[in-house]
Amino acid sequence: RLAAEVEAFVRSSEVPLVDISVVGNSLGGLVARYAVALLYDDEGCIAGLRPRVFMTTATPHSGVGPSGYIGQFPGGVLDALGVGVLGRGSRSIRELFLEDAEEGGAAVPLLVEMSREDTPLPFLPALAAFERRGLYANAVNDFLVAFETSALASVAGVSRDYSGLPAPPQIVAAEELPARPEGGTGAAPAVSGGDDGEGRRRP
């Protein structure tokens, strides 16, 4: 549906479109990854446009079961919560828990397939086509989407004590873009280095 809406918007635009950037939050980040794979063409374009930035925030790229707070619950508790609260019967929930393998003839869960090469849809080539890609993750206090899955840190073998991180600042990584020249008309920096927790700007 998202891919169809993007294609329709591009076709109906009254002004010429050149670039496309995609931002997805939470589950929307996974939807965005699937959509750009549908919109990718052999020329490396997304919906016929030049892919510039792909960004996700608090997106469970590796699911919600393998890492994070949810994974600390016993299986029986998860089953009870899944049926009564989370709606474990829904397809999206099964996909997030990596329990959708063999559905519709699939050999692996959808999220696993989306991380592999040589798949029916070009998931990785579509992401690689973007000039810049970014993952933003909550360092602490995100019960459903832990840092490991939204930052893909577990893939790198990162482990973390869930008792919490030190006092602020808790920014894991930040990028400082060049400042706009005085009187210039260019875009302002999109990412800030933040402050040091006491109101002072970090370099």
LINZI-V554947 format. One record per helix or strand. SS is the DSSP state (@ for helix, = for strand). FROM is the first residue (numbers start at 1). LEN is the number of residues. If there is no record, write none. Layout:
SS/FROM/LEN
SS/FROM/LEN
//
This chain:
@/2/11
=/19/7
@/27/13
=/40/1
=/46/1
=/49/9
@/70/3
@/75/12
@/91/6
@/103/3
@/110/4
@/123/6
=/132/5
@/147/4
@/154/3
=/195/1
=/201/1
//
